[in-house]
């Protein structure tokens, strides 16, 4: 009986492998390591050091190679030149967003980060235009950051130099800046609604990077039939979206079309203008998903960047001292820095850029998907094939991040230096 089971299993694997090979002949995919049936190449990749595994593969197969995550082929682009050629030289063909099943079960194809086609293009276009109207990259957004920075510094001072995990407050500050833009509201750091929101954001960030969730994304059937942390992620994200829906309802009740206050108002006004358009993207579901994308994406990137910045400043006190010296000389201690100070602070500017170059907050970026059959470096990548990018130089940090860091550096370095003087660090 045992022998029969083994034979059946072997035969099933061979049939699956045969079907797999036939389905992949649609395109002349780049070379890569030989996959195993069902699991693909996941046994060859360390989940915690995926970027290093990609680097090792690129040394063997070149900057463009194919890996199988489960039974789905993924073309990996490694290094600056390959990524630039794909995303700039073939930007339209590589503009699709790859499927992430655990996110799709909540977002359902809405929002900015994980959508394709007209929904993605129109939502992205509207969001960029609206954020510019709200001052992104201009004086008004700088004011939001300058308003929030003292609250962050005050929370850091309360630690009195004792060991402390800054994750919560480093999440709270950028989240407050984003909230002030999208629905004109900042929270006290002890506000229970805000605390719950931050805890859910931090928990979901850890869950998304876990091995179990990566496995669920490779084998979506696990999502529906197996217990696991993906259910916690679903519960947290659903709770966040419920809160955002309540905020949208508040805005609907108090909306003044002649005086939009924030991102939600602009979206609702546009929705009313297209009320009779059945194909309109300006729906309640799309607004909720878009707000969720903005809060999670902007908050997580900035939190991680500032954590690395603090660590590197503590590790290199001579650099911290030079930054502090330049800040004291140009800005002083009586006011917050502003965009105009940047030209007079070349050393601080260089340190911030070096921190962003050195750290690796998104080593594999978000998955892309080709929108049509595309010939790339003598390979034919078939439509809907997933592509992944792996580059230490791929950065998408917006002005908000840059200046939040600068304000944090100005005041937090003062804290760090005083702690060193008191032998508290």
N, C-alpha and C positions, 0 to 999 in steps of 0.2 A: 504493500500500500504506500509506504514511504517512497519507494522508487518511482511509482506511478506519479505521485505528486511532484517529485523533482522533474520528471520528464515533461509533465504538463506545464510546469513553471518555465522550464527552458524553452519549450515550444512557444509559449505565450510571449516570452521576451523576444525571441527571434522574429515572430510575426510583427510585434510592435516596432522592433528595430527596422525591419524591412519597410513597413509603412512610413516610418519616420524618414528614412533615406529617400523614398520616392517623393514625399511631400516637400522635401528640401531641394529637389532638382529644378524647382521653378527658377532659381537664380544661381549664378555662379558665385556662391558665397566665399568670402576670404578663408584662408586656411586657419586651423586651430587644433587644439588637442582632441584626440578621439573621445567622444562622449560614451557613457554607458547607457544602456536602455533605461528609460523612465527617469533616472536621476540626472542624466546629462553629465556636466562637468563639476557639479557642486562638491563632489568629494575632493576635488583638487584645489578648492578655494577656501582659505581661512576667512570666516565671516567677519572677524575682527580686523583683518589686514587684507581686505579685498583689493585695495589699491596696489599693495605690494605684489599680490598675486598677478594682477594685470600687468604690472611692470615686468615681472619675470616672463610672462607669456609673450610680451612685446619683443623681448630680446631674442626669442626663438622664432616667432612668426611674423615679426614686423609690427608697425604701428597700427595696422588694421587687421583684426583677426576675429574669429567666430568662436563664441562659447555657447553652451547650452545650459540654461537654467531650467531644470526639469526637461521637458520635451520641446521647449520653445527656443529657437535659435536667436542669439543676440550678437550683433556686430559691435565690437568694441573699438572705439577710436582712442588711441593713446598718444598723448603729447600735443604740444601746441600746434604744430604744422597740420596734422591730420584734422584736428578739431576746427581750426580756422578754415581749412579748405572745405570742410563739410558744412559748417554752420554759416559761413559767409559766402563761399563760392557756390554752394548748393543750398542756400538758406531756405528756399521755398520747399524743396523736396524733403529736407530734414526737419521741417517745422512741426511735424506731428508729435503729439505727446504719447509716450508709451503707456500701456495699461498698468495700473497698480490696483489690483482687485480689492485690497482691504480699504482703500480710499473710495473706490467707486461704490461700495456698498452703502456709503453715507452721502457722498457728494452727488452721485447719480448723473455724472456727466455735466454738472454745472460748475461755475466758477472760472478761475483763470489758470490755476496751476496744472490741472489734469483734464483739460478739455481739448477738443480738436475742431477743425473746420470753422464755420461761420460764428459759432458761439464763442470760441476762443478769440478769433480776430476782433469781433465787435466788442466783446467784454474788455479785452485788453486795450483797444483803442479808446473806449469810453473812460476806462480807469485812468489811463495816462493823461488824457485831456483834463479830467476832473481833478486829479491830484495837482496838476499844474495850476488850475484855477484856485485851488486851496493853498497854493504857495510852495509846493514841493520844489526845492532848489532855490527858493527865494527867502525874503526876510521873514515872512509870516511863519514858515516852518521852523526857521531858526529861533523864533520867539518861543514856540512850543518846547523846543529842546532846552533852551536856557531856563525856562520855567520849571522843567522837570529835574534838571541836574542837581540843584540844591537839595531836593528831597532825597535823591540817591546818596549824595555825600553825607547828609545828616544821618541816614541809616547806617552808613559805614562807620561813622564816628562813634555810634552807640556801641560798637563791638569792643571799644577800648583796647584794641590790640590783641584780644584773645582769639584763639583758633575759631574760625567761622566759615561755614559754607555760604558763599555769596550768591548761589544760584537763584534764590528767590528774589532778592532785590535787583539783581542784574537782569532778571526777566521782567520785573515790575516796571522798571524805568522805561524801556522801549515800548512795552505794551501800553503804558499810559500815553506815550506820545502818539502811538497809532490810534488809540481810542479817542484822543482829543481831535484827531483829524476825521475819523469816520463817523463818530457820533457825538462830538463836542463834549466829552466827559472824561475827566481824569479822576482817579480814585485815591483815597488814602491807602497806604500800604497795609493797614490793619482792617480795612473794610472786608467783611466776611464774604461778600459776593465776589470781590476782587481776589481775595486769597484763594477761594475755590476755583476761580478761573485760571489763576497762575498754576495752582497745583495740577489741574487737569492738563494744561499745556505742557508742563514739565514731564508729567507722567506719560503723555502720548509721545513725546519726543523720544523717551527711553524705549517705549514699546515699539515704535516704528523701526528702531535700529536693532531690535532683538533678532536672534536667529529664528525664533518661531514665526514671527511675522514675515521674514524673508521666505521662509518655507511656505507659508500660506499664500504669498504672492506667486510662488512657482506652481503650487497645486491648489487652486482656488476652492476645490471641493472640500478642503479641510475647514474653510471658513464656516460653511453651513452645518457641518456634522461633527466637529470636534470642539471640546472646551479649550480655553486658552486665553492668553492676554489680549488676543484680538477682540474678544468680547468686551474687555475693559476699555480698550481703545474706542470701540463702537459706542459704548455707554457714555464715555467722556465727551466725544465729539458731538454726539446727539444732544447732550446737555448744553454744550457751548452754543450749538445752533439754536436751541430753544431759547436761550438767553438773547441771542442776536435777533431772533424773530420777535421777541417782546420789545426790543429796542426799535425795530422797524415799525411795529404797531404804534408805539408812542409817537414816532415821527409822522406816521400817516394821520394821526388824530390832530396834530398841531402844525401840519405842513402849510407853509405860505409860499406859493409858487413864485411870488415876486421877490422873495428874500431867502434863498437857500442858505442853510447854516453849515452843512457838512456834506460828506460823501453820500450818505443815505438820502438826504433831501434831493440832491442832484439826480440820483438814480430814480427816485419816486416821481419826480417831475418829468423826466424823460419817459418813464413808463406811462404816465397819464397822456402824454403827447402821442404815444403809439398805442393807445388803448384798443383801437380797432384792428391792429396788425396781429394776425394769428401767429406769425413767425417772429414776433418780438422777443428779444433776449431780456427785456426789462420785466422780469417776473420775480415774485417773492422768493422762489427757490434759488434762482440765479444770484440774487442779491445776498441771500444768506450764505451761500457757498463762497461767493467772492469775498465777503467780509471775513469769513473763517480763514480763507487762504491768506488774506492780508495780515491778519493778526498772528497766525501761526508762523507764516514764512518770515515776516519782518522781525518778530520777537525772537525766534530761535536763532537766526543768523547773528543778530546783534549780541544776544546773551553769550553765545559761544565765543564771538570775537572779543568781547570785553573780558571774559574769563581768561582767555589766552593772554590778552594784553596785561592784565594784572600779574599773571604768573611770570611773564617774561620781564616785566619791570622789576619784580622782586628778585628774579634770578640775576639780573644785570643792574645792580645798584649804581654803577658809574654812569650808565645810560640814563637812568632815572634822574640822577643828580643834574646832568646836563640839560635834560628836558625841563626840569624844575627851574633851573637858572634862566633859561630862555623865556619861559612863561613869566617868571617874576619880572624880567627885564621889559618884556613887550606888553603883557597884560596886567601885571600886578596882581594884588590880592583883593582888590575892592570891586572888581567887575568881572563879568563872564566874558569869555572870548567870543569873537564874532568872525564871520567869514573874511572880513577885511584884514584881520590879523595874520592870515595865512602867509601872505607874501613876506612878512617880517619874521616868520618863524620857520626857517628852512630846516633846522635840526628836528624840531617836533614833527614837522610835516614828513620828513624822511623816516622818522621812527614809526609813525603810524602806518606809512606805506610798507615799511619793512615788516611790521607785525602782520599786516594783511598778506604780504608775500610769503612769509615764513609759515604761517599756520595753514591748516588744511581742513576747513570746516565742512566742505562738501566734496570729498575726494572723488566720488563717482558721478556727481551731478544728478539731475533728474533724467529718467529715461526718455529718449526721443523715439520717434517712429517715422519711417519714410512714407510719404503720402502717395507715392507712385513708384513703379520700377525705376531704379536710378543706377546708372553706370558710374562707379566711383573707384578710381585707381585700378582700372581694368577688371573690377569685380562687378557683377550685376546683383544688386540688393533688391529683392522683391518687395512689392508694396506691403505695408503693414509689418515689415520686419523691424524688430526692436533694435535700437542703437543705444549704446552707453558711452559716455565720455569720461576719461580718466586723465585729469591734468591738474598739476599743482598751481597752474597759473590762471585757471578759469575762475574769475571773481566777478560777482554781480552785486557789489556793495554800493548802496545808494548814498546820497548826500546825508541823509538822516543818520546813518551809521557813522559816517566820518566825523560829523560834528558832535554827536553824542559821545564818541570816543574822546574827542579833543577836550570837551568839557570834563569828562570823567578823568582824563589824564591830568588836567590842570589841578583838580582838587584832590583826587585820590592819590596822586604822587606825593602831595603834601602829607597826607595821612600815612602813606607808606614810609616816607623818610622820617617822620616823627616817631613812628613805631620802631624803626631801626635804631634811632637815637636812644629810645627807651628800652632797647633790647627786648622788644615784644615780638619781633618777627624772627 
